[in-house]
Amino acid sequence: MIVSHSIFDIKEYKALQVISSFTAIDLMKPIYVRIDGITYQVTSCNKLHENLSIMNFKCTIDNDGFSKTIYLAYPKTEHVWFLTPKYKPSTI
């Protein structure tokens, strides 16, 4: 049996399109996120956790004048953003 270690196989994570900014000191921050074909502006974002393989963020998005909290994960080896149902410290 082959065991996959890809985050794509975690069923509660959903891959997203994200536009993010980078600084000279290698800080990354999401600016826009597309969920179900709708683009939202990220109004605030805090990094919750980072280790050698993944970064977890708690972000606020603007949805037609209403603020909503979302949780994003960025696995460094996968190079893709994921929407997570809630923040869980990763052991990946």
C-alpha positions in Angstrom: 0.0 0.0 0.0 1.3 3.5 -0.9 0.8 6.2 1.7 0.4 9.7 0.4 1.9 12.6 2.4 0.4 15.3 0.2 -1.8 17.9 1.8 -4.0 17.6 -1.3 -5.3 14.3 0.3 -6.6 16.0 3.4 -10.4 16.1 2.7 -11.3 19.1 4.9 -8.7 21.3 3.1 -9.8 23.1 -0.1 -7.2 24.5 -2.6 -7.6 28.2 -3.4 -6.3 30.9 -5.7 -4.5 33.5 -3.6 -2.7 36.7 -4.5 -0.1 37.4 -1.9 2.7 39.9 -1.3 6.3 39.3 -0.3 8.7 41.5 1.5 12.5 41.7 1.3 12.8 39.9 4.6 10.7 37.0 3.3 7.4 37.8 4.9 4.3 36.6 3.0 0.8 38.0 3.3 -2.3 37.1 1.4 -4.0 40.1 -0.3 -6.9 38.6 -2.3 -8.4 35.1 -2.1 -10.8 33.4 -4.5 -13.4 31.1 -2.9 -16.0 29.4 -5.1 -15.2 31.7 -8.0 -15.7 34.9 -6.0 -12.7 37.2 -5.2 -12.5 38.7 -1.8 -10.1 41.3 -0.4 -8.1 40.2 2.7 -8.5 43.1 5.1 -6.3 41.7 7.9 -4.2 38.7 8.4 -2.1 37.2 11.2 0.3 34.3 11.0 -0.7 31.8 13.6 1.9 29.2 13.2 5.0 28.4 11.1 7.4 25.5 11.0 9.7 24.0 8.4 6.8 22.7 6.2 3.7 24.9 6.7 2.4 28.3 7.6 -1.1 28.9 9.0 -2.9 32.2 8.9 -6.1 33.7 10.4 -7.5 36.3 8.0 -10.4 38.6 7.7 -12.1 39.1 4.4 -14.6 41.7 3.2 -17.8 40.1 1.9 -20.1 42.9 0.7 -19.5 45.1 3.8 -19.4 42.1 6.2 -16.2 40.8 7.8 -15.7 37.1 7.8 -12.8 35.2 9.4 -11.1 32.4 7.4 -8.2 30.2 8.1 -5.5 29.6 5.4 -2.7 27.1 5.3 0.3 27.4 3.0 2.4 24.2 2.9 5.9 25.2 1.7 6.5 22.0 -0.2 3.2 22.1 -2.1 3.3 25.8 -3.1 -0.5 26.2 -3.0 -2.9 27.8 -0.6 -5.6 25.9 1.3 -8.8 27.0 3.0 -9.1 25.1 6.3 -12.3 24.8 8.4 -10.6 26.0 11.5 -7.1 26.4 12.8 -5.4 23.2 13.9 -1.6 23.2 14.7 -0.1 21.1 11.9 2.2 18.2 12.4 3.1 18.0 8.7 
